[in-house]
Each structure stands twice: as structure tokens, then as C-alpha cells.
Amino acid sequence: MAEQPRRSKQKEQKRGTAKKKKRMTPRKWFFALFFTAVFAVVCGIIGYLFITLNGERILTEQADKLVLGEASIIYDVNGKEVTKLYDASANRENAEFDEMPKLLLDAFVATEDQRFYEHSGIDFFSIGRAVVKDVIARSKVEGASTITQQLAKNIFLTADKTFFRKATEASIAVALENKYSKQEILTLYLNRIPFGKGIYGIKGAADYYFDKDLKDLKLWQIATLAGMPKAPNRYNPINDPESSMARRAVILKLMYDQKLITQQEMEEAKAVVYEPPANLEEKKSDPYKAYIDYVIEEAVKVIPNMTEEELRIGGYRIYTSLNPTAQQAVEKEFADDDNFEKSTDDQKAQGAMIIMDHRDGTIQAMAGGRDYVRKGLNRVEVKRQPGSAFKPIVSYGPALETGDYYPWTVINQEQQKCFGDYCPRDPHGAGAVSMQQAIKESRNLAAVWMLNEVGINNGIAFAKKLGIELAPEDRNLAIALGGLTNGVTPLQMAEAYSVFANGGKSVDPHTITKIENTSNKKVFTYRAPQAKQLMKPETAWYMTQMMQTVLESGGTGTGARIDRPVAGKTGTSQHGIPGFNSSANRDAWFVGYSPEWTAAVWMGYDITDKQHVIKKSSSQAAAMFGKVMKQAMKNVKKSSFQQPSGIKQEVKEQTAVTNFNAVFLADQAKVQLSWTAPEDSKGVTYRVYRKDSSESEFSVFVDAITTSVDDMSVFPGMTYQYYVVAYNAEEDKESKASESITIEVPETEVDIPEQPMEPDTPDDGELPEIPNDGTNGEVTPTPPVDPNQPVETETPPGDGGTDSPGPGNDNGNNGNGNGSVDPGQGADGPVESTDPGTGDGTVTGKGTTDKNDAGSAGGKA
């Protein structure tokens, strides 16, 4: 039992010894603190090196991010800005440091980073102050990021708030401060930060919210902009004017506290009420979408190896031929629902229009459709069936080019209404018609007959010269009426008609005149290709004269008239819906030109079915042309179509006599001849030609000044033939001969009336007195007319078909077999109508041809 107390005492002694060992002496404290400090310094140095080196590494690897993407700008023909090619992350226009007023720079520094010019990327003083305030408020009430850190976050980092991300932000900020000056950092910052409404950068914000250049900003505007980066969508003056105004007051107080402005300036700037600029809607509306999309497509093509994204954010200045007056006229009329047929549902009747100056190929204006959206379906580049608008390109143009046909050439297709098994019908029926009248009334048979005469191969080759290459399946007569396999675009039609308008010379459609980069260096300048003479100037002139009649009374395009000369052609295509019996159409066109500009208008539905067809035909397309062009060209100097040298004028024939009649009067032993004078009988005499049964040729029997004459020199048993021509001595023209009439004089003896005998001497026995006129009483006979004198006539080129007019409506029904068509009726005249047939070497109807047209056909080439 004695041992136990002894053990307890020993344990207590050991515990006391242990306590003494744990006690820190001053010396130990010194060394502990020393090594802790050393460790901290080493960690700090390592941390600093890590931050610095990591920031330098990131900055080096991602240096391209420092090159700010800048929105490229598109300018109109007057050099005025139209729009910026904003990208989702680059809706900006960069400003140089020298462009920024000092007060603007001071406002942002006062608001975002008051010690900006003193720290090296990280402001430890501000961090400490922020920590103290946060501790006192027991929540985060103040940020400590410098402008440099905000720039680093904006350029290189995501928006997460992890410790590692904040450390990386700090490291990049230090690297930025080591590499760039304060001016450069501030410039980068102000060009990159967001200002709401998708706007990035101070220059774009000043323009959008105030319609001002940076140098023209007032104090209240500067303070408004300086307050926005903290919460761009909340503090922009459009979204929330009250919050913006309150935030502006805070910024002005900060500027006043830092003695940047006076109290009076602060109070005056606080009181201003924001009013949006007058042109804000234009800035918001993203104007002229179809034209801008076309410009972008063209720019990517003309700058080698350029992507659209690179183009948009490359800061390029793209100068175009966009004519604001013309474009606004197009936009206005395409926004008017009354210019389009009403649909039965939500699918709207659509349209497209392009206007170009054929003198230099510049595209003035464009509509890609109604309610066009950016990067949408640009119907100017969509192929449709051209209908009768294709007749000048493939039938009449090639015919005029041969030099064998003229506008006044008479096409007589009375004997030919079918071409193989292809029998296009038209409401005018068959008959003689001039080529000019055929195109005015849009006759089908005439166009098909003409293509058959010049040859399908020649028609296709002529179209190719005008920029339209047809498919192999198009080698048939249906192309005369616009029945194509693939169709054509409004742009192609405008280009083709521009050649007629340009005296037969090629035209190169384009929108861009030049492109400059951010260094004002030209990276592209448009140079027109050498113009080619694609057709004779005479051909272009004659076609222009012919198509001017289309707008005259009785023509199919009267609605396209404006206050200057215009030539053009309408066109429609059949709906082509199987089992649908209707005269409605799939496509309606008008393509025309003045001496200065060419335009093509198309109307129809994107998807054609029984509920979505055009009922008003080409009249509405012609009306759209007239409405737009009248406004679009109001500032364009008027001119006239220039006639080239060597143009032949129509030689008008002397009108022939009518109702020629000849009858033998037995009781008087004479043949009595009579006729009706022509309408243009002024100064006209008549030549009666006669040939008896013993003669081989006709000769002039008598010249007469009246419309009747007697032949008393006939003999029994003889046969006589007569015809009459009208003769204009002043112009030395004979008309065509009347019909020939044959008279047989009977063999029976003819009683010749006994003539009283004049006595040899008078009753008074005196001789008759001889006149003293040197004739000795003899009568001088009329000198005979030379029977070999030529008769001027014009032989018609042959037979053919007819084609239909229709100033308002080019309607008809598609068909099969022999190609019959039921014509429709237009708004102000007959209609264009045709139909494809089927048969060997003729037509297979596609249902995509003009109302005057057929589907696909084969025939004489």
C-alpha cells in the first residue's frame, strides 16, 4: 500500500516537467516570428511571381483579344452612313484616345477608379477600404476592382466569382499595367465596355443615345454615359429614364467632390431631362435589310479569304451605290398592303424588286420581299417562271438581230397555228400582225412563230449572251412563252433588259464601289469590266421602240407609265396545279427601263397551291413599277432614248384600192371597171393594168383620176384580165395590186351602135375652121406608160401564230394534248394565255409557263 502514494508523486513530478518544457521563452518567440516572416515573404514573392508570370502568359497567349473588333460601316451613294455591321460581341465603333474629351475621361475615372493613375493594376488601398466597409456593413457594399481589372475581366475572363478567377484577373491586370500605358488601358476600357441596347464602346453609345460625336458631348450627357457601365440595361436613359437620371446625379456629385466641376455645373446638369434623338427609330430599325445582306455577300466575294464574321468586326468602311431616295420608295410601297393581293390565311402574297442604273451597273435599290428579315429569303435571287416577259429575250431579240425583221415586219400566221403537235392558242386568234403590235398585245402565236423561224438554238444563244443560261431540257418552242425548266431571277431579268436599255452593251450589276480598312487604306476598288457589244445597237433600239408601245393604250403594261419614256414587258405564268381549273397565275412580272434606270418586279406566293395563286396577273406588277419608279427617280435628270446611226425607218406602202369590180356590158360593148379609193387618196391617181388572151404580160391600159373607167376596145371571143393599183406620183409609190378579174367577151356578133356621119361640108357649104394653134387640128395622144416599171411590194415573212395582249391580266389555263388554252380577261384588255401540249418534238406542260406560254415544247429549230 505504501508503493501507491510514491507512484502518484512521481506522475505529478513528470507532469510539472512537461509543463515547463512547453513554455516559450523570448528567444523562441523571436525565432518563431522571424521564420514566420521569412516564410510569408517567400510565399508573397512566389505568389507575386505566380501572379505576374501567369498574367504575362495569359496576355501573350491571348494577345489577339486585345485587338478590339470594330463594327464595319456601310455608306450610301452620298457617303452617308447607312448602318453598322454589328456582331453579337462587337457592336462597337472604336475611338482613339485623342477623340475623347478630358472631362469624359475624368468622369469615368472619378466613377470607376479614383486612384487609376496611382496604382499598378491592383489598388491595395481600395481593397482595404472596401474590406473595412464590408465588415462594418456585414455585407458587400463596395467593390475594389480597378479599371485595369475590369478590362482584364472583360477581355479574358468569364463572369464567375471564384477565388482562382479573381486571382487570374489580378495577374492579368498587373501584366496589362506592365505592358501598356494608362492612356492605352483607358482607351481599351472605354472602347470595350457595354452600354446597353447591344452597344459596346463609348463612341457608339454617344451616337446612339445622343446622336453626338464625342467632342460635342455636354456635361449631363457625359455623366449619363459614365453611370451606365455599372448596370447598362438599368441605367440607360431609354429603358429607365428615372433611374438613369438618378444615377447621373450620383456621378455628378462624385465629379464635384473631386473638384472636376463646379456646383452650378453640377446642378444644371442634374436638371436636364433626357429626350431621345429624332432619328432613334432609324438607328433601332436596322434599315434596308435585303440590300445590306446583298452588300455583305458581295463584299465577302470581292475580298479574298474573308469570312463574314471577319468582315463584320474588321472595322471596314464599305461604300455602296445605295440610293436612299429609291430605297425608301421601294420600302414604302412594299410596306403598303394595298399593293398586294389579300391572302386567305397568314401566307402573304410576296414580291421582289431590284432597280439598277444600266449606264454603270450600280444597283440603286432592292426589296427582297415583304417583312424581310436579316439573312432571310432574298427573292431578288430566287428563280421563278418569267412568262411573256421572256419573249424579247428569246424570240424578238434574236429575230431583230438577224437583220431580216423589223418592228413593222408583218407576221402572218393564218396558215400555221400548230408547230408539230404544239398548238399554242391565244385570244386574238390567227391573222396578220406586225411584230410591234404582237409584243404590244403580247400575242402568243406570233412569239412562237418567230422563235420557230430564227431557230431554238439561236434563241438560247441570245439569252445566254444576256446572262441567262437555259437548261438542256429547254430546247423547245415553249421557251418563247417563258416556259423554262428552272426559271430566272428578278436580278437576271433586270440585267438582261439592261442590255437593251444600254444600246446592246453588257452591264455588270454591283453594289460596292470601294472598301477601306481602319488605316484608311483601300482594300477593294470597283473597276468595271470592259463592256462587250452583246447585240447590234439597232437591235436594242428597235426592241426599245417596240416595248414602249406596251405602256400605250391597248398594251399590257399601261400601269407602269411614269413621267418619262419607259419601255417594258409584262409576264405571267400558269399556276400548274394538277386538277385545278382556274385562270389564276403562279407568277406576275413587269420588267422595264427608262433611259436611265432598269427595274424588275415579281409578285407571287413562295408556295403556290389552290389557295395561294395570283388573280390580278401582271397589272399589279406594272402598277408597282410605276408607283416606285415615279418616286425613286424624282431627283434623276430626265433624258431620252438615243437613236443610233444607221436606223432604218418604216417604209409605209401606198394603201391599195378596195372593192375592185369589172363587168362586161353587152348592150354597150364595153367593160366597165370601178373601185373604192384608199383612205390616203390625197394626190393619188390610178393605173389600170390589162392583159388579153394573146398577151403574156400585163400592161398599163389607162391612167385615171377617178374611181371608174370603161374599156370600149374589147373584141368578141377575146378574154381580158384587169387589176388596179393606186399611184402616188409625189412619192413615186404604187400600192399593192387589187385582185385580178377576168372578163370573157362573147363570140356573138356585137351590135355596134351606128354613129352619125359628119357631112364633108357644112350645110352652108363652108369648110370647118382649122384652129390656129399649130396642130392643124390634130390631137396629141397620151404617151404610153412603160409596162416594165417596177411595182414596190413587201413580201410577208411567212405564216405563224399569234400571241395575246392584256394590259391588265395575263391569264389562261394550263392544258395537255394539243395545248389548247382558255383565255382569261385582264383588267384593261385581253389577256396573255397559252398552254403546253404534249407530243413528239413538241410540248410537255410543266404548269410553270406564262398564260401566253406553254410548259416545254419541241419544234422546228
Buried (B, 14 or more C-beta within 10 A) or exposed (E): EEEEEEEEEEEEEEEEEEEEEEEEEEEEEEEEEEEEEEEEEEEEEEEEEEBBEBBBEBBEEEEEBBEBBBBBBBBBBEEEEBBBBBBEEBBBBBBEBEBBEEBBBBBBBBBBBBEBEEBEBBBEEBBEEBEEBBEEEEEEEEBBBBBBBBBBBBBBBEEEEEEEBBBBBBBBBBBBBEBBEBEEBBBBBBBBBBBBBEBBBBBBBBBBBBBBEBEEBBBBBBBBBBBBBBEBEEBBBBEBBEBBBEBBBBBBBBBBEBEBBEEEBBEBBBEBEBEBBEEBEEBEEEBBBBBBBBBBEBBBEBBEEBEBBBBBBBBBBBBBBBBBBBBBBBBEBBEEEEBBBEEEEEEBBBBBBBBBBBBBBBBBBBBBBBEBEEEEBBBBBBBBBBBBBBBBBBBBBBBBBEEEBBBBBBBBBBEBBBBBBBBBBBBBBBEBBBBBBBBBBBBBBBBBBBBBBBBBEBBBEBBEBBBBEBEEEBBBBBBBBBBBBBBBBBBBBBBBBBBBBBBBBBBBBBBBBBBBBEEEEEBBEBEEEEBEEBBBBBBBBBBBBBBBBBBEEBBBBBBBBBEBBBBBBBBBBBBBBEEBEBBBBBBBBBBBBBBBBBBBBBBBBEEBEEEBBBBBBBBBBBBBBBBBBBBBBEEBEEEEBEEEEEEEEEEEBBBBBEEBBBEBEEEBBBBBBBBEBBEEBEEBBBBBBBBBEEEEEBBBBBBBEEBEBBBEEBEEEBEBBBBBBBBBEEEEBBBBBBEBBEBEBEEEEBEEEEEEEEEEEEEEEEEEEEEEEEEEEEEEEEEEBEEEEEEEEEEEBBBBBBBBBBBBBBBBBBBBBBBBBBBBBBBBBBBBBBBBBBBEBBBBBBBBBBBBBBBBBBBEB
